[in-house]
Amino acid sequence: MRYRFILDNATDFSVRTLCRVMRVTASAWYAWRKKPAEPLQKDVEVRVRLKALFAASRQGAGSRTLVKRLRGEGIIISRWRVRKLMQEEGLVCRQRRTYKVTTKHRPGAEVAPNLLNQNFNPPGPNQVWASDITYLKTGEGWLYLAAIMDLYSRQIVGWQVDRRMTSSLVCGALMKAYNLRTRPPGLVVHTDRGAQYTGQRFQALLSSYSQATLF
């Protein structure tokens, strides 16, 4: 509309000159002039419904979903138009994070004593490590991350990424941390009671690090 106002009222200049100044082609200008303008009332109604549907989705609906819902209400609209309206109205889709369980208890697993006893502030480095598993959603699917934190410095001292949440994941993180920290003596390793940590492989690895303790 701004371009149209300028071109319609600048009678002292040619269309090509004005198009060059406004950085649009003359052919695009003439094509736009021939295109019937969308009624203002209809445009407002579409915008109102679009924002209402977006709000009802708790800001989770994208252009594809909104096109389907608008068409379901009898509004003929393209996905390109919906994208443009969303951009003009500042409607940004917020993808809700899918919850995935990372702690799976192993039936019959022996529970080690809780040596930490809620004391998450050890007096020095490499005395208490805490380990856990989280997950990352990537373009190629889910990836699982096992990390080990030194509770004294709050630094990640070991980590491992894998496509599967297995004992190899947590063992890799522990081996990396133990080797990088030059085999710290008297170490306590604190984890949850997930099957990856209570399994034989991880327990055997802890046993090989003679003074490391799991709880």
Backbone as a chain_set.jsonl record, in Angstrom:
{"seq": "MRYRFILDNATDFSVRTLCRVMRVTASAWYAWRKKPAEPLQKDVEVRVRLKALFAASRQGAGSRTLVKRLRGEGIIISRWRVRKLMQEEGLVCRQRRTYKVTTKHRPGAEVAPNLLNQNFNPPGPNQVWASDITYLKTGEGWLYLAAIMDLYSRQIVGWQVDRRMTSSLVCGALMKAYNLRTRPPGLVVHTDRGAQYTGQRFQALLSSYSQATLF", "coords": {"N": [[0.834, -1.204, 0.0], [1.985, 1.217, 0.678], [3.839, 1.597, -1.372], [2.07, 1.801, -3.486], [0.685, 4.16, -2.908], [2.734, 6.045, -3.149], [3.483, 5.753, -5.849], [1.08, 6.322, -7.159], [0.721, 8.983, -6.581], [2.945, 10.328, -7.348], [3.194, 12.02, -9.856], [4.979, 13.358, -11.419], [7.057, 11.779, -12.194], [8.267, 8.962, -14.043], [6.901, 5.603, -14.195], [8.844, 3.58, -14.33], [11.113, 4.903, -13.362], [10.37, 5.429, -10.701], [9.962, 2.827, -9.822], [12.549, 1.858, -9.966], [13.762, 3.392, -7.998], [12.371, 2.494, -5.757], [13.178, -0.078, -5.766], [11.84, -2.204, -7.065], [10.529, -4.213, -9.724], [9.236, -3.031, -12.849], [7.454, -4.694, -14.188], [6.491, -6.275, -12.11], [5.121, -4.369, -10.682], [3.023, -3.596, -12.468], [1.709, -6.043, -12.668], [0.815, -6.325, -10.073], [-0.962, -4.197, -9.92], [-3.004, -5.093, -11.55], [-4.015, -7.166, -10.125], [-6.743, -8.098, -8.179], [-7.62, -6.305, -5.289], [-7.608, -7.525, -1.931], [-10.511, -7.566, 0.041], [-10.709, -5.324, 2.758], [-12.172, -5.926, 5.091], [-12.443, -8.716, 5.013], [-9.768, -9.465, 5.209], [-9.186, -8.597, 7.797], [-10.899, -10.255, 9.264], [-9.785, -12.764, 8.75], [-7.284, -12.467, 9.951], [-8.046, -12.153, 12.627], [-9.25, -14.654, 13.193], [-7.043, -16.272, 12.735], [-5.247, -15.476, 14.774], [-6.768, -16.18, 16.965], [-6.99, -18.973, 16.722], [-4.309, -19.623, 16.919], [-3.722, -18.79, 19.508], [-5.4, -20.534, 20.899], [-4.074, -22.892, 20.521], [-2.075, -22.716, 22.314], [0.179, -21.396, 21.446], [1.44, -23.274, 19.932], [0.825, -24.182, 17.395], [1.782, -24.515, 14.018], [2.263, -23.103, 10.694], [1.271, -25.032, 8.905], [-0.627, -26.498, 10.405], [-2.389, -24.44, 11.09], [-3.346, -23.651, 8.586], [-4.897, -25.884, 7.874], [-6.882, -25.765, 9.845], [-8.065, -23.287, 9.394], [-9.047, -23.653, 6.798], [-10.817, -25.648, 7.402], [-12.789, -24.17, 8.57], [-13.896, -23.026, 6.44], [-12.463, -21.022, 5.227], [-10.709, -19.986, 2.518], [-7.406, -20.259, 1.928], [-3.895, -19.936, 1.405], [-0.907, -21.718, 2.349], [1.361, -20.157, 2.175], [0.269, -17.606, 2.46], [-0.657, -17.76, 5.096], [1.752, -18.045, 6.492], [2.881, -15.545, 5.939], [1.044, -13.824, 7.171], [1.346, -14.672, 9.819], [3.951, -13.842, 10.285], [3.647, -11.059, 10.018], [1.941, -10.564, 12.147], [3.447, -11.271, 14.263], [3.442, -13.893, 15.259], [4.911, -16.504, 16.647], [5.772, -19.806, 16.49], [5.972, -22.008, 19.175], [7.603, -24.816, 19.936], [6.626, -27.451, 21.917], [8.434, -29.281, 24.292], [8.998, -32.677, 23.986], [8.405, -35.167, 26.37], [10.628, -37.565, 27.611], [11.323, -40.632, 29.127], [14.143, -41.263, 31.079], [15.104, -42.65, 33.207], [15.047, -45.885, 34.095], [14.172, -48.401, 36.149], [15.885, -51.33, 37.223], [14.542, -54.438, 37.776], [14.966, -56.078, 40.862], [17.479, -55.074, 41.334], [20.336, -54.371, 43.311], [20.382, -51.991, 45.884], [22.56, -49.463, 46.591], [24.095, -47.956, 49.509], [23.294, -44.584, 50.476], [25.755, -42.59, 50.398], [26.259, -39.93, 50.081], [24.217, -38.404, 51.281], [22.657, -36.04, 50.94], [24.573, -34.061, 50.942], [25.775, -31.88, 48.964], [28.008, -30.375, 48.554], [31.052, -30.877, 48.433], [34.306, -30.719, 50.076], [36.495, -30.465, 48.347], [37.961, -30.818, 45.001], [37.218, -33.587, 42.752], [36.234, -35.411, 44.585], [33.55, -36.046, 44.928], [31.459, -37.151, 42.427], [28.677, -36.628, 40.305], [26.3, -38.267, 38.292], [24.185, -38.384, 35.406], [21.534, -38.971, 32.986], [20.452, -37.39, 30.062], [18.466, -36.14, 27.296], [18.544, -35.318, 23.797], [16.931, -33.691, 21.191], [17.348, -33.971, 17.83], [17.813, -33.142, 14.334], [18.192, -35.595, 13.171], [17.002, -37.37, 14.806], [16.474, -38.74, 18.173], [19.048, -38.212, 20.563], [21.07, -39.439, 23.188], [22.535, -38.247, 26.162], [25.022, -38.807, 28.469], [26.286, -37.459, 31.359], [28.876, -36.402, 33.599], [29.365, -34.745, 36.561], [31.582, -32.8, 38.501], [30.997, -32.191, 41.745], [32.207, -30.294, 43.317], [33.466, -28.27, 41.743], [31.457, -27.889, 39.951], [31.736, -28.504, 37.305], [31.52, -30.193, 34.149], [32.999, -33.222, 33.848], [33.143, -35.518, 32.414], [31.635, -37.156, 29.608], [29.303, -38.657, 27.332], [27.823, -39.468, 24.22], [25.128, -41.067, 22.589], [23.032, -42.996, 20.362], [21.433, -44.758, 21.624], [20.134, -45.595, 24.86], [21.989, -47.058, 26.825], [24.043, -49.284, 28.867], [26.576, -48.888, 27.878], [26.633, -46.21, 27.299], [26.714, -44.796, 29.802], [28.982, -45.959, 30.891], [30.974, -45.148, 29.116], [31.038, -42.391, 29.627], [31.927, -42.37, 32.302], [34.449, -43.613, 32.104], [35.807, -41.766, 30.518], [35.833, -39.488, 32.184], [37.245, -40.492, 34.414], [39.76, -41.071, 33.368], [40.551, -38.579, 32.343], [40.761, -37.106, 34.663], [42.961, -38.145, 35.891], [42.717, -40.575, 37.402], [41.42, -40.226, 40.139], [41.856, -40.788, 43.642], [39.832, -42.317, 46.271], [37.268, -41.694, 45.395], [33.809, -40.829, 45.174], [30.95, -41.812, 43.466], [27.934, -40.618, 42.469], [24.725, -41.565, 41.501], [21.462, -42.037, 39.923], [18.984, -44.656, 40.355], [18.757, -45.995, 37.993], [18.554, -48.502, 35.384], [20.817, -48.517, 33.776], [22.881, -47.712, 35.431], [22.799, -49.468, 37.608], [23.279, -51.831, 36.432], [25.253, -54.775, 35.541], [27.526, -54.219, 34.009], [28.266, -51.498, 34.428], [28.598, -51.589, 37.183], [30.719, -53.374, 37.359], [32.711, -51.884, 36.161], [33.0, -49.831, 38.036], [33.943, -51.333, 40.144], [36.429, -52.004, 39.179], [37.699, -49.619, 39.389], [39.048, -49.258, 42.088], [38.571, -47.742, 44.524], [36.352, -46.285, 44.067], [32.965, -45.478, 44.67], [29.571, -46.34, 44.361], [26.4, -44.862, 44.826]], "CA": [[0.0, 0.0, 0.0], [2.868, 2.377, 0.721], [4.359, 1.779, -2.722], [0.982, 2.236, -4.365], [0.414, 5.567, -2.622], [3.814, 6.856, -3.711], [3.444, 5.731, -7.306], [-0.143, 6.962, -7.633], [0.741, 10.413, -6.322], [4.16, 10.938, -7.907], [2.854, 12.164, -11.279], [6.06, 14.018, -12.132], [8.093, 10.808, -12.524], [7.776, 7.78, -14.75], [6.761, 4.394, -13.378], [10.123, 2.88, -14.292], [12.017, 5.632, -12.464], [9.93, 5.204, -9.335], [10.213, 1.42, -9.488], [13.977, 1.714, -9.731], [14.039, 3.997, -6.695], [11.791, 1.635, -4.721], [13.806, -1.388, -5.908], [10.898, -3.21, -7.555], [10.502, -4.222, -11.19], [8.026, -2.439, -13.43], [6.508, -5.765, -14.496], [5.837, -6.661, -10.851], [4.185, -3.289, -10.343], [1.833, -3.691, -13.315], [1.001, -7.277, -12.296], [0.134, -6.069, -8.803], [-2.08, -3.294, -10.178], [-4.094, -5.854, -12.162], [-4.525, -8.136, -9.159], [-7.803, -7.492, -7.348], [-7.247, -6.135, -3.883], [-8.418, -8.293, -0.981], [-11.328, -6.675, 0.87], [-10.127, -5.067, 4.064], [-12.944, -6.617, 6.123], [-12.091, -10.132, 4.982], [-8.407, -9.588, 5.728], [-9.259, -8.449, 9.253], [-11.531, -11.458, 9.802], [-8.804, -13.852, 8.685], [-6.276, -12.218, 10.979], [-8.66, -12.405, 13.939], [-9.38, -16.101, 13.356], [-5.694, -16.826, 12.805], [-4.704, -15.233, 16.108], [-7.56, -16.944, 17.921], [-6.582, -20.382, 16.612], [-2.94, -19.721, 17.409], [-3.795, -18.699, 20.969], [-6.036, -21.76, 21.401], [-3.074, -23.96, 20.478], [-1.04, -22.341, 23.279], [1.313, -20.956, 20.633], [2.134, -24.458, 19.447], [0.432, -24.525, 16.03], [2.542, -23.91, 12.947], [1.487, -22.672, 9.535], [0.582, -26.176, 8.312], [-1.804, -26.782, 11.229], [-3.32, -23.317, 11.009], [-3.995, -23.718, 7.274], [-5.941, -26.919, 7.937], [-7.981, -25.322, 10.702], [-8.758, -22.198, 8.708], [-9.807, -24.245, 5.704], [-11.928, -26.367, 8.022], [-13.822, -23.177, 8.858], [-14.379, -22.488, 5.172], [-11.63, -19.909, 4.752], [-9.78, -20.42, 1.479], [-6.154, -19.546, 2.159], [-2.71, -20.736, 1.122], [0.06, -21.783, 3.445], [2.23, -18.991, 2.043], [-0.439, -16.463, 3.039], [-0.672, -17.936, 6.55], [3.1, -17.719, 6.956], [3.061, -14.098, 5.843], [0.237, -13.204, 8.23], [1.977, -14.98, 11.105], [5.11, -12.968, 10.406], [3.185, -9.688, 10.236], [1.301, -10.467, 13.462], [4.406, -11.657, 15.292], [3.056, -15.183, 15.833], [6.052, -17.413, 16.564], [5.406, -21.118, 17.009], [6.853, -22.532, 20.218], [7.464, -26.261, 19.996], [6.704, -27.993, 23.272], [9.412, -30.347, 24.396], [8.43, -33.985, 24.254], [9.015, -35.783, 27.543], [11.099, -38.923, 27.436], [11.804, -41.216, 30.37], [15.534, -41.681, 31.002], [15.408, -43.508, 34.346], [14.299, -47.135, 34.114], [14.7, -49.235, 37.218], [16.09, -52.739, 36.912], [13.951, -55.26, 38.839], [15.898, -56.886, 41.639], [18.801, -54.456, 41.451], [20.753, -54.068, 44.677], [20.459, -50.557, 46.138], [23.738, -49.113, 47.388], [23.798, -46.932, 50.527], [23.441, -43.193, 50.052], [26.877, -42.01, 51.131], [26.261, -38.472, 49.946], [23.316, -37.924, 52.342], [22.238, -34.671, 50.628], [25.675, -33.105, 51.047], [26.177, -31.637, 47.584], [29.106, -29.408, 48.548], [32.272, -31.501, 48.96], [35.335, -29.726, 50.403], [37.548, -30.355, 47.355], [37.66, -31.405, 43.689], [37.397, -35.02, 42.51], [35.823, -36.211, 45.742], [32.205, -36.545, 44.64], [30.933, -36.914, 41.081], [27.273, -36.982, 40.096], [26.067, -38.61, 36.881], [22.785, -38.515, 35.001], [21.305, -39.095, 31.543], [19.43, -36.526, 29.486], [18.216, -36.45, 25.898], [18.605, -34.192, 22.873], [16.182, -33.92, 19.966], [18.075, -33.407, 16.703], [17.195, -33.378, 13.036], [18.363, -36.997, 12.825], [16.339, -38.2, 15.82], [16.861, -38.544, 19.562], [20.371, -38.588, 21.039], [21.128, -39.473, 24.644], [23.775, -37.699, 26.7], [25.377, -39.112, 29.852], [27.255, -36.47, 31.815], [29.379, -36.545, 34.964], [29.729, -33.434, 37.099], [32.308, -32.684, 39.76], [30.132, -31.352, 42.577], [32.967, -29.203, 43.931], [33.648, -27.182, 40.775], [30.262, -27.836, 39.112], [32.165, -28.665, 35.923], [31.323, -31.504, 33.541], [34.323, -33.818, 33.706], [33.044, -36.651, 31.504], [30.365, -37.186, 28.882], [29.218, -39.593, 26.221], [26.589, -39.331, 23.453], [24.813, -42.269, 21.822], [21.655, -43.067, 19.894], [20.691, -45.636, 22.511], [20.358, -45.348, 26.278], [22.457, -48.346, 27.305], [25.134, -49.224, 29.831], [27.749, -48.354, 27.189], [26.546, -44.753, 27.371], [27.193, -44.317, 31.104], [30.349, -46.434, 31.081], [31.849, -44.276, 28.34], [31.182, -41.118, 30.336], [32.741, -42.584, 33.493], [35.833, -43.88, 31.699], [36.405, -40.515, 30.053], [36.082, -38.635, 33.342], [38.259, -41.091, 35.283], [41.059, -40.943, 32.714], [40.903, -37.167, 32.247], [41.092, -36.606, 36.006], [44.129, -38.906, 36.358], [42.35, -41.625, 38.354], [41.393, -39.663, 41.5], [41.605, -41.784, 44.702], [38.782, -42.026, 47.243], [36.176, -41.03, 44.683], [32.421, -41.271, 45.339], [30.151, -41.56, 42.27], [26.52, -40.589, 42.847], [23.812, -41.659, 40.357], [20.139, -42.524, 40.301], [18.896, -46.112, 40.397], [18.393, -46.48, 36.671], [19.119, -49.794, 35.002], [22.144, -48.336, 33.189], [23.858, -47.572, 36.502], [22.784, -50.638, 38.497], [23.605, -53.012, 35.645], [26.517, -55.444, 35.844], [28.663, -53.619, 33.314], [28.685, -50.287, 35.119], [29.073, -51.995, 38.5], [32.044, -53.974, 37.193], [33.643, -50.788, 35.898], [33.259, -49.188, 39.325], [34.784, -52.228, 40.949], [37.792, -51.932, 38.666], [38.26, -48.405, 39.977], [38.919, -49.897, 43.395], [38.075, -46.941, 45.643], [35.161, -45.553, 43.659], [31.785, -46.017, 45.326], [28.294, -45.928, 43.767], [25.225, -44.859, 45.699]], "C": [[0.871, 1.257, 0.0], [3.423, 2.674, -0.663], [3.28, 2.317, -3.649], [0.678, 3.711, -4.156], [1.477, 6.454, -3.268], [3.707, 6.929, -5.223], [2.208, 6.436, -7.856], [-0.08, 8.475, -7.507], [1.995, 11.105, -6.867], [4.003, 11.073, -9.414], [3.981, 12.793, -12.083], [7.156, 13.049, -12.579], [7.468, 9.62, -13.233], [7.71, 6.59, -13.801], [8.097, 3.678, -13.244], [11.121, 3.569, -13.355], [11.666, 5.368, -11.01], [10.173, 3.756, -8.9], [11.692, 1.181, -9.196], [14.356, 2.282, -8.374], [13.551, 3.086, -5.561], [12.298, 0.199, -4.789], [12.779, -2.487, -6.19], [10.899, -3.131, -9.079], [9.184, -3.624, -11.682], [6.99, -3.519, -13.739], [5.774, -6.232, -13.251], [4.808, -5.616, -10.436], [2.899, -3.397, -11.146], [1.019, -4.95, -12.983], [0.223, -7.074, -11.01], [-1.077, -5.165, -8.991], [-3.279, -4.046, -10.752], [-4.736, -6.835, -11.184], [-5.587, -7.477, -8.302], [-7.391, -7.436, -5.886], [-8.18, -6.941, -2.986], [-9.22, -7.327, -0.12], [-10.746, -6.543, 2.267], [-10.85, -5.85, 5.158], [-12.589, -8.091, 6.178], [-10.7, -10.359, 5.547], [-8.394, -9.499, 7.245], [-9.856, -9.696, 9.89], [-10.56, -12.631, 9.816], [-7.749, -13.683, 9.767], [-6.816, -12.518, 12.377], [-8.764, -13.899, 14.202], [-8.011, -16.756, 13.496], [-5.116, -16.67, 14.205], [-5.468, -16.012, 17.173], [-7.163, -18.424, 17.911], [-5.172, -20.584, 17.149], [-2.926, -19.677, 18.941], [-4.397, -19.965, 21.567], [-5.065, -22.93, 21.404], [-1.947, -23.744, 21.48], [0.287, -22.062, 22.574], [2.105, -22.13, 20.08], [1.827, -24.822, 18.018], [1.302, -23.782, 15.014], [1.658, -23.567, 11.769], [0.707, -23.833, 8.917], [-0.712, -26.496, 9.075], [-2.845, -25.686, 11.099], [-4.027, -23.273, 9.66], [-5.14, -24.717, 7.301], [-7.141, -26.441, 8.746], [-8.762, -24.178, 10.063], [-9.594, -22.728, 7.555], [-10.985, -25.041, 6.226], [-13.08, -25.453, 8.389], [-14.347, -22.517, 7.581], [-13.603, -21.323, 4.629], [-10.619, -20.45, 3.749], [-8.506, -19.588, 1.586], [-4.99, -20.491, 1.889], [-1.783, -20.743, 2.335], [1.015, -20.602, 3.39], [1.594, -17.764, 2.681], [-0.465, -16.55, 4.567], [0.7, -17.595, 7.133], [3.334, -16.209, 6.983], [2.283, -13.384, 6.953], [0.835, -13.46, 9.603], [3.186, -14.081, 11.338], [4.688, -11.536, 10.699], [2.591, -9.506, 11.627], [2.236, -10.869, 14.603], [4.061, -12.967, 15.983], [4.185, -16.185, 15.602], [5.678, -18.724, 17.244], [6.447, -21.58, 18.027], [6.61, -24.027, 20.353], [7.627, -26.727, 21.435], [7.614, -29.199, 23.279], [8.732, -31.656, 24.772], [9.158, -34.627, 25.419], [9.412, -37.209, 27.235], [11.669, -39.417, 28.752], [13.242, -41.672, 30.187], [15.932, -42.582, 32.165], [14.488, -44.711, 34.333], [14.934, -48.066, 35.129], [14.834, -50.681, 36.754], [15.524, -53.572, 38.046], [15.007, -56.101, 39.543], [17.269, -56.289, 41.817], [19.105, -54.116, 42.9], [20.949, -52.561, 44.845], [21.64, -50.277, 47.056], [23.369, -48.035, 48.396], [24.07, -45.535, 49.998], [24.53, -42.531, 50.889], [26.876, -40.492, 51.087], [25.394, -37.819, 51.011], [22.99, -36.439, 52.196], [23.337, -33.628, 50.802], [26.263, -32.901, 49.656], [27.304, -30.614, 47.473], [30.355, -30.029, 49.173], [33.358, -30.449, 49.179], [36.407, -29.55, 49.344], [37.163, -31.011, 46.045], [37.901, -32.908, 43.67], [37.152, -35.876, 43.749], [34.454, -36.829, 45.529], [31.827, -36.14, 43.218], [29.482, -37.344, 41.042], [27.05, -37.214, 38.608], [24.581, -38.755, 36.615], [22.721, -38.594, 33.477], [20.225, -38.099, 31.138], [19.308, -36.861, 28.006], [18.187, -35.181, 25.071], [17.84, -34.555, 21.617], [16.888, -33.206, 18.831], [17.321, -33.695, 15.416], [17.288, -34.824, 12.597], [17.729, -37.935, 13.846], [16.861, -37.896, 17.213], [18.3, -38.996, 19.789], [20.365, -38.508, 22.556], [22.518, -39.046, 25.11], [23.927, -38.116, 28.152], [26.484, -38.155, 30.262], [27.642, -36.753, 33.258], [29.885, -35.187, 35.425], [30.522, -33.584, 38.395], [31.528, -31.712, 40.647], [30.892, -30.214, 43.258], [33.063, -28.01, 42.975], [32.417, -26.937, 39.913], [30.628, -27.891, 37.616], [31.85, -30.079, 35.434], [32.697, -32.086, 33.234], [34.307, -35.038, 32.79], [31.682, -36.673, 30.841], [30.449, -38.212, 27.764], [27.856, -39.423, 25.557], [26.38, -40.598, 22.639], [23.362, -42.205, 21.374], [20.785, -43.933, 20.796], [21.083, -45.373, 23.961], [20.732, -46.677, 26.943], [23.553, -48.158, 28.347], [26.411, -48.687, 29.187], [27.793, -46.834, 27.276], [27.15, -44.243, 28.676], [28.619, -44.775, 31.379], [31.339, -45.553, 30.324], [32.088, -42.948, 29.034], [32.083, -41.27, 31.556], [34.205, -42.822, 33.13], [36.529, -42.604, 31.256], [36.75, -39.613, 31.238], [37.228, -39.178, 34.189], [39.652, -40.953, 34.682], [41.507, -39.486, 32.62], [41.344, -36.6, 33.591], [42.192, -37.435, 36.678], [43.803, -39.819, 37.535], [42.334, -41.125, 39.799], [41.086, -40.723, 42.552], [40.468, -41.358, 45.623], [37.555, -41.389, 46.641], [34.829, -41.664, 45.025], [31.643, -40.866, 44.093], [28.68, -41.697, 42.639], [25.657, -40.608, 41.585], [22.417, -41.974, 40.866], [20.157, -44.056, 40.25], [18.442, -46.692, 39.061], [19.135, -47.756, 36.309], [20.52, -49.653, 34.417], [23.226, -48.287, 34.263], [23.91, -48.793, 37.42], [23.106, -51.927, 37.758], [25.008, -53.54, 35.934], [27.707, -54.74, 35.204], [29.172, -52.379, 34.028], [29.234, -50.626, 36.496], [30.474, -52.598, 38.414], [33.097, -52.903, 36.924], [33.983, -50.054, 37.187], [34.178, -50.038, 40.185], [36.24, -52.194, 40.488], [38.5, -50.651, 39.117], [38.138, -48.572, 41.48], [38.276, -49.039, 44.472], [36.88, -46.087, 45.256], [33.926, -46.224, 44.222], [30.533, -45.469, 44.646], [27.217, -45.904, 44.823], [24.14, -44.031, 45.076]], "O": [[0.513, 2.257, -0.623], [3.482, 3.827, -1.088], [3.539, 3.178, -4.49], [0.438, 4.436, -5.121], [1.159, 7.486, -3.86], [3.821, 8.001, -5.817], [2.277, 7.078, -8.904], [-0.76, 9.183, -8.251], [2.088, 12.332, -6.845], [4.614, 10.319, -10.171], [3.944, 12.765, -13.313], [8.09, 13.455, -13.271], [6.29, 9.313, -13.045], [8.363, 6.564, -12.757], [8.446, 3.218, -12.157], [11.878, 2.906, -12.645], [12.544, 5.115, -10.185], [10.542, 3.496, -7.755], [12.047, 0.41, -8.304], [15.189, 1.707, -7.673], [14.224, 2.926, -4.543], [11.907, -0.644, -3.981], [12.849, -3.573, -5.613], [11.234, -2.094, -9.651], [8.157, -3.707, -11.008], [5.79, -3.296, -13.575], [4.586, -6.548, -13.306], [3.751, -5.951, -9.902], [1.806, -3.302, -10.588], [-0.212, -4.924, -13.013], [-0.89, -7.581, -10.862], [-2.094, -5.331, -8.319], [-4.427, -3.692, -10.483], [-5.864, -7.281, -11.392], [-5.354, -6.401, -7.752], [-6.879, -8.408, -5.329], [-9.381, -7.032, -3.241], [-8.661, -6.361, 0.399], [-10.34, -7.53, 2.88], [-10.205, -6.383, 6.061], [-12.448, -8.659, 7.261], [-10.47, -11.324, 6.276], [-7.671, -10.244, 7.906], [-9.383, -10.149, 10.933], [-10.517, -13.399, 10.777], [-7.366, -14.651, 10.423], [-6.106, -13.079, 13.211], [-8.417, -14.371, 15.285], [-7.84, -17.685, 14.285], [-4.56, -17.617, 14.762], [-4.886, -16.451, 18.165], [-7.02, -19.044, 18.965], [-4.88, -21.607, 17.767], [-2.202, -20.437, 19.585], [-3.959, -20.422, 22.623], [-5.213, -23.859, 22.198], [-0.974, -24.498, 21.497], [1.359, -22.441, 23.047], [3.296, -22.005, 19.792], [2.495, -25.69, 17.455], [1.528, -22.578, 15.136], [0.438, -23.721, 11.835], [-0.414, -23.633, 8.45], [-1.757, -26.733, 8.469], [-4.041, -25.963, 11.009], [-5.196, -22.892, 9.595], [-6.231, -24.43, 6.808], [-8.287, -26.687, 8.368], [-9.986, -24.115, 10.182], [-10.73, -22.295, 7.36], [-12.031, -25.11, 5.58], [-14.22, -25.902, 8.507], [-15.137, -21.575, 7.634], [-14.032, -20.689, 3.665], [-9.773, -21.275, 4.093], [-8.519, -18.376, 1.365], [-5.09, -21.697, 2.116], [-1.87, -19.889, 3.217], [1.439, -20.096, 4.429], [2.265, -16.979, 3.351], [-0.313, -15.538, 5.252], [0.787, -16.926, 8.163], [3.91, -15.672, 7.929], [2.793, -12.462, 7.589], [0.836, -12.574, 10.458], [3.416, -13.615, 12.454], [5.298, -10.868, 11.534], [2.713, -8.436, 12.225], [1.854, -10.811, 15.772], [4.353, -13.138, 17.166], [4.384, -16.656, 14.482], [5.314, -18.748, 18.42], [7.649, -21.544, 17.764], [5.555, -24.458, 20.819], [8.63, -26.438, 22.088], [7.566, -30.035, 22.378], [7.988, -31.729, 25.75], [10.389, -34.633, 25.458], [8.632, -37.973, 26.668], [12.415, -38.7, 29.419], [13.54, -42.396, 29.237], [16.987, -43.214, 32.12], [13.282, -44.576, 34.536], [16.089, -48.468, 34.986], [14.007, -51.186, 35.995], [15.976, -53.434, 39.183], [15.834, -56.751, 38.902], [18.147, -56.93, 42.395], [18.239, -53.632, 43.629], [21.616, -51.929, 44.026], [21.706, -50.797, 48.17], [22.428, -47.275, 48.168], [24.963, -45.331, 49.176], [24.258, -41.98, 51.955], [27.436, -39.844, 51.97], [25.778, -36.8, 51.585], [23.034, -35.678, 53.162], [23.053, -32.43, 50.806], [27.137, -33.651, 49.224], [27.525, -30.051, 46.401], [30.68, -29.736, 50.324], [33.337, -29.399, 48.538], [37.17, -28.586, 49.41], [36.142, -31.694, 45.976], [38.68, -33.437, 44.463], [37.775, -36.921, 43.936], [34.215, -37.979, 45.894], [31.868, -34.966, 42.852], [29.104, -38.324, 41.684], [27.543, -36.46, 37.769], [23.817, -39.189, 37.477], [23.697, -38.327, 32.777], [19.199, -37.985, 31.808], [19.979, -37.771, 27.518], [17.852, -34.106, 25.568], [18.073, -35.614, 21.034], [17.019, -31.982, 18.849], [16.316, -34.405, 15.416], [16.529, -35.246, 11.724], [17.897, -39.152, 13.765], [17.594, -36.928, 17.418], [18.722, -40.031, 19.273], [19.738, -37.624, 23.14], [23.534, -39.432, 24.531], [23.065, -37.817, 28.979], [27.507, -38.054, 29.583], [26.846, -37.273, 34.039], [30.719, -34.562, 34.771], [30.179, -34.384, 39.265], [31.417, -30.53, 40.32], [30.272, -29.261, 43.729], [32.773, -26.877, 43.358], [32.325, -25.919, 39.228], [29.893, -27.374, 36.775], [31.906, -31.039, 36.203], [33.465, -31.516, 32.458], [35.371, -35.541, 32.427], [30.688, -36.257, 31.436], [31.535, -38.58, 27.315], [26.847, -39.253, 26.241], [27.325, -41.142, 22.067], [22.561, -41.456, 21.933], [19.557, -43.857, 20.747], [22.213, -44.981, 24.252], [19.886, -47.336, 27.549], [23.942, -47.035, 28.669], [27.242, -48.092, 29.872], [28.871, -46.242, 27.321], [28.003, -43.355, 28.66], [29.385, -44.061, 32.028], [32.418, -45.247, 30.832], [33.206, -42.434, 29.032], [32.913, -40.401, 31.823], [35.101, -42.286, 33.782], [37.697, -42.382, 31.575], [37.839, -39.04, 31.287], [38.087, -38.416, 34.634], [40.621, -40.74, 35.41], [42.687, -39.182, 32.791], [42.2, -35.717, 33.648], [42.325, -37.419, 37.901], [44.517, -39.837, 38.537], [43.156, -41.56, 40.605], [40.141, -41.492, 42.378], [40.176, -40.168, 45.741], [36.866, -40.618, 47.309], [34.721, -42.884, 45.151], [31.671, -39.699, 43.702], [28.234, -42.761, 43.069], [25.832, -39.769, 40.7], [22.202, -42.157, 42.064], [21.216, -44.669, 40.118], [17.818, -47.753, 39.014], [20.2, -48.052, 36.853], [21.332, -50.569, 34.544], [24.345, -48.753, 34.049], [24.972, -49.113, 37.954], [23.197, -52.992, 38.369], [25.842, -52.835, 36.502], [28.782, -54.674, 35.799], [30.379, -52.222, 34.214], [30.218, -50.032, 36.938], [31.312, -52.366, 39.285], [34.23, -52.999, 37.397], [35.14, -49.694, 37.406], [35.07, -49.53, 40.863], [37.163, -52.334, 41.291], [39.726, -50.603, 39.215], [37.191, -48.06, 42.078], [37.499, -49.559, 45.272], [36.442, -45.247, 46.043], [33.861, -47.453, 44.244], [30.443, -44.269, 44.383], [27.123, -46.824, 45.636], [23.059, -43.897, 45.651]]}, "num_chains": 1, "name": "protein.A"}
